[in-house]
Amino acid sequence: MTLRTLDSLGSLAGRTVVVRCDLNVPLKDGEITDDGRVRASLPTLNALISQGARTIVVSHLGRPDGAPDAKYSLAPVAKRLGELLGKPVAFASDTVGDSAKNTVASLTDGDVAVLENLRFNPEETSKSADERAAFAGKIASFGDAFVSDGFGVVHRKQASVYELAQALPSAAGLLIAAELDVLDRLTGTPERPYTVVLGGSKVSDKLGVIGHLLPRVNTLLIGGGMLFTFLAAQGFKVGSSLLEEDQIETVRGYLAQAQELGVELILPTDIVVASKFGADAEHEVRPVQSLEETPWGASGLGLDIGPETASKFAEIIRESVTVFWNGPMGVFELEPFAAGTREVAQALTQTRGLSVVGGGDSAAAVRALGFDDEQFGHISTGGGASLEFLEGKSLPGLEVLGWQA
């Protein structure tokens, strides 16, 4: 079977379509700080509007533990969506209650409504398939068809992702189709040289990706907090830097495998070491051979790759034809430790071929550092889903749409 796309649903004019988006955006004081995921939903929603469909958008936001919580309301998202679509977007204050029923009943052709946070209902994430199916059935009663377009949740077997796709004629939206096209290029026959850049805090989060991609890449660059486990595996002292001692032997295995496969696995040669975790921390650049030779000794901690490493990583990225990046190189939220992530991001905008930013913290980083989405070949909306795809794992939210790995 192949992935069912919008065309498989036929004409949607005058029909009511439930769309599962991923509008899980960051909020601060009720204001959206990064609307990237809202923007990513626009192609599918505009396609439905242009057909004259009546569109019902459902999504989660945060982790409200199965009960209404005002700080996780989708109301600000509905407002922003209306601004981006250039038309009013109705908002229901519940998901399957009276407000939702009345809101759906008021829709006319081409209208859009957003229902309140799915996760205000415990059945959405229930471990019971029967409970999830019952909740999905209530949502399905609103529509004639279902479009799954929340790529960031396709690795979850949740009511609005899995059971809802079984309750109605269903298909993937344009965002999911685009994500799969890019990820297929990364795992199939990518143009070479092919470089993968991995960062973030924990190496344990990336073990599956490393294992699955090592035989497929030419170069693997390691940064972020996870680099210290690699350095420790080579015998370096890393002070108080983030270290997963229980992963050292696994990492040694990957270092040996990379050598056997002829893959260049490149680690930093210098690190920005700080006296503490904070924007006001004293800090200095140290070669990896002497990370503890600072005024803070073994209490110092590495918070970014150094300038020599950043320059080398950037050179390799610019010379590559395919690049996948997941995980910041340092604590980019603190300006003294953002340079490594900034230089890597800048290099991705200069790649000769396909550059992919792998969602999650990486996507947040490039936007926080002032880059535009259009400067990259693709910015994934699904950090966890992207990683699980690249690990070769089963993704229930795709399989229910006919996709097979």
Secondary structure, DSSP 4 states (H G I P E B T S, - for coil): ----BGGGG---TT-EEEEE------EETTEES--HHHHHTHHHHHHHHHHT-EEEEE---S--TTS--GGG-SHHHHHHHHHHHTS--EE-SSSSSHHHHHHHHT--TT-EEE---GGGSGGGG-S-HHHHHHHHHHHHTT-SEEEE--GGGTTS--IIIIIHHHHS-EEE-HHHHHHHHHHHHHHSS--SSEEEEE-SS-GGGTHHHHHHHGGG-SEEEE-STTHHHHHHHTT---TTS---GGGHHHHHHHHHHHHHHT-EEE--SEEEEESSSSTT--EEEEEGGGTT-STTGGG-EEEEE-HHHHHHHHHHHHH-SEEEEES-SS-TTSGGG-HHHHHHHHHHTT-SSEEEE-SHHHHHHHHHTT--GGGSSEE-S-HHHHHHHHTT---HHHHTTT---
